[in-house]
């Protein structure tokens, strides 16, 4: 299969963390997301992990506790054009979506040093672009931008390894998924369709069932987040430079 890059809508703007820990806005074709799944902090906020899209690698940095300066711990190889990173809730394992090689990489995190060690790499859908782990730490959801789908994998709690569980379809250009704090609902923004899709989650199996699709009120929605109480959701429209705010019914997810 030919090498592919991240979707075009992923390369409009980004946020980077520079050496002294200040957030700086910019534009480039190298970072893959307009949201922060290209970076991940560990539980104790001692380490930060950043994918290097054009270098096909991921770097671990230690964060200085006083002034926030970053010190490189190690850099390890990923698949082609890594686009997203997620750490499971025990903070022993880290996952990377590689959009160019259509794969997912699993890494072990050294609890003392924060260093990464590759465990394995498995096939994903076409153009894996975003990752989300459910609140119970049993399932990981992978947005596949090019095959317009979400694949759910079981997380082995002992080894961190992933096993395929189910697949759900999306509208055109899925870009981001957020799981409600209750774990009962999932929300997906579809960049090419300018919509937000709501899914019901089977909390026993993790399987997704489409419930409703609504407009984001703008163009090119690329990110979705839900407040910790689960009552509000926000979608960013990159194309129209706007944010759509939603009130969520915690019983129905709508």
BELPE-V63437 format. One record per residue. N is the residue number from 1. RES is the residue in three letters. PSI is psi in degrees with one decimal (NA if undefined). OMEGA is omega as a letter, one per 40 degrees, with the letter a starting at -180 (999 if undefined). Layout:
BEGIN
n=<N/N>
res=<RES/RES>
psi=<PSI/PSI>
omega=<OMEGA/OMEGA>
END
This chain:
BEGIN
n=<1/2/3/4/5/6/7/8/9/10/11/12/13/14/15/16/17/18/19/20/21/22/23/24/25/26/27/28/29/30/31/32/33/34/35/36/37/38/39/40/41/42/43/44/45/46/47/48/49/50/51/52/53/54/55/56/57/58/59/60/61/62/63/64/65/66/67/68/69/70/71/72/73/74/75/76/77/78/79/80/81/82/83/84/85/86/87/88/89/90/91/92/93/94/95/96/97/98/99/100/101/102/103/104/105/106/107/108/109/110/111/112/113/114/115/116/117/118/119/120/121/122/123/124/125/126/127/128/129/130/131/132/133/134/135/136/137/138/139/140/141/142/143/144/145/146/147/148/149/150/151/152/153/154/155/156/157/158/159/160/161/162/163/164/165/166/167/168/169/170/171/172/173/174/175/176/177/178/179/180/181/182/183/184/185/186/187/188/189/190/191/192/193/194/195/196/197/198/199/200/201/202/203/204/205/206/207/208/209/210/211/212/213/214/215/216/217/218/219/220/221/222/223/224/225/226/227/228/229/230/231/232/233/234/235/236/237/238/239/240/241/242/243/244/245/246/247/248/249/250/251/252/253/254>
res=<UNK/UNK/UNK/UNK/UNK/UNK/UNK/UNK/UNK/UNK/UNK/UNK/UNK/UNK/UNK/UNK/UNK/UNK/UNK/UNK/UNK/UNK/UNK/UNK/UNK/UNK/UNK/UNK/UNK/UNK/UNK/UNK/UNK/UNK/UNK/UNK/UNK/UNK/UNK/UNK/UNK/UNK/UNK/UNK/UNK/UNK/UNK/UNK/UNK/UNK/UNK/UNK/UNK/UNK/UNK/UNK/UNK/UNK/UNK/UNK/UNK/UNK/UNK/UNK/UNK/UNK/UNK/UNK/UNK/UNK/UNK/UNK/UNK/UNK/UNK/UNK/UNK/UNK/UNK/UNK/UNK/UNK/UNK/UNK/UNK/UNK/UNK/UNK/UNK/UNK/UNK/UNK/UNK/UNK/UNK/UNK/UNK/UNK/UNK/UNK/UNK/UNK/UNK/UNK/UNK/UNK/UNK/UNK/UNK/UNK/UNK/UNK/UNK/UNK/UNK/UNK/UNK/UNK/UNK/UNK/UNK/UNK/UNK/UNK/UNK/UNK/UNK/UNK/UNK/UNK/UNK/UNK/UNK/UNK/UNK/UNK/UNK/UNK/UNK/UNK/UNK/UNK/UNK/UNK/UNK/UNK/UNK/UNK/UNK/UNK/UNK/UNK/UNK/UNK/UNK/UNK/UNK/UNK/UNK/UNK/UNK/UNK/UNK/UNK/UNK/UNK/UNK/UNK/UNK/UNK/UNK/UNK/UNK/UNK/UNK/UNK/UNK/UNK/UNK/UNK/UNK/UNK/UNK/UNK/UNK/UNK/UNK/UNK/UNK/UNK/UNK/UNK/UNK/UNK/UNK/UNK/UNK/UNK/UNK/UNK/UNK/UNK/UNK/UNK/UNK/UNK/UNK/UNK/UNK/UNK/UNK/UNK/UNK/UNK/UNK/UNK/UNK/UNK/UNK/UNK/UNK/UNK/UNK/UNK/UNK/UNK/UNK/UNK/UNK/UNK/UNK/UNK/UNK/UNK/UNK/UNK/UNK/UNK/UNK/UNK/UNK/UNK/UNK/UNK/UNK/UNK/UNK/UNK/UNK/UNK/UNK/UNK/UNK/UNK>
psi=<135.6/150.2/138.5/152.9/173.5/154.9/149.9/-35.4/-5.1/-8.0/36.3/-40.2/164.5/170.9/131.7/154.0/115.1/178.8/-34.9/11.7/13.6/141.1/133.2/129.1/149.3/-174.3/144.9/162.9/-1.5/-52.7/153.0/-19.3/156.6/7.8/-178.0/20.2/-6.4/-11.5/151.2/136.3/143.5/170.5/-43.5/-0.6/35.1/-21.9/148.7/141.5/128.6/127.9/141.7/93.4/-50.5/-16.6/-4.1/52.8/171.7/139.1/140.0/130.8/142.2/138.5/124.3/129.5/-19.6/-52.4/0.4/3.2/150.3/137.5/126.1/129.8/-57.8/163.3/131.3/158.4/143.8/-165.1/-165.3/131.5/67.3/136.5/-23.4/153.1/143.2/143.1/129.6/164.8/-17.1/-9.5/33.4/-20.0/147.5/145.2/142.4/132.9/124.7/99.5/-35.1/-30.1/2.5/47.4/166.4/132.4/139.0/132.8/147.9/138.5/123.2/121.2/-29.8/-45.1/-18.8/0.1/148.6/141.5/126.6/131.4/-55.0/174.4/131.8/163.5/146.7/-164.2/-166.9/122.6/52.6/127.9/-22.6/148.5/143.8/137.4/135.7/162.5/-24.3/-6.7/22.6/-23.4/146.7/135.0/132.1/119.7/125.7/100.7/-35.8/-26.1/5.7/58.4/165.6/123.1/133.5/134.7/146.0/139.9/121.6/116.1/-20.5/-39.6/-16.5/-6.3/151.3/144.9/136.2/137.9/-49.1/170.0/142.6/145.0/159.3/178.7/-172.9/133.8/49.2/138.8/-28.4/148.0/141.0/138.4/132.3/148.7/-28.7/-17.5/2.7/-16.2/151.6/147.8/129.5/127.9/138.0/105.0/-39.8/-22.5/-9.5/43.7/165.0/123.1/137.3/133.8/144.4/137.1/127.3/109.4/-12.2/-41.3/-17.7/-2.3/145.1/140.6/121.8/138.1/-49.6/150.6/132.3/166.1/154.3/-0.2/11.4/-163.7/149.4/56.6/128.2/-8.3/150.2/137.0/153.4/137.8/158.8/-25.2/-15.2/5.1/-14.9/146.4/148.7/130.8/132.4/131.4/102.2/-37.3/-32.4/7.5/53.9/165.6/128.9/126.9/137.3/141.9/130.6/130.2/113.9/-16.3/-35.1/-17.2/0.3/NA>
omega=<a/i/i/i/i/i/a/a/i/a/a/i/a/i/i/i/a/a/a/i/i/i/a/a/i/i/a/i/a/i/a/a/i/i/a/i/i/i/i/i/i/a/a/a/i/a/i/a/a/i/i/a/a/i/i/a/i/a/i/i/i/a/i/a/a/a/i/i/a/i/a/i/i/i/a/a/i/i/a/i/i/a/a/i/i/i/i/a/i/i/i/a/a/a/i/i/a/a/a/a/i/a/i/i/i/a/i/i/i/a/a/a/a/a/i/i/a/i/i/i/a/i/i/i/a/i/i/a/a/a/i/i/a/a/a/i/a/a/i/a/a/i/i/a/a/i/i/a/i/i/i/i/i/i/i/a/a/a/a/a/a/i/a/i/a/i/i/i/i/i/a/i/i/a/a/i/i/i/i/i/i/a/a/a/i/a/a/i/a/a/a/a/a/a/i/a/i/i/i/a/i/a/i/a/a/a/a/i/a/a/a/i/a/i/i/i/i/a/i/i/a/a/i/i/i/i/a/i/i/a/a/i/a/i/i/i/a/a/a/i/a/i/i/a/a/i/a/i/a/i/a/a/a/999>
END
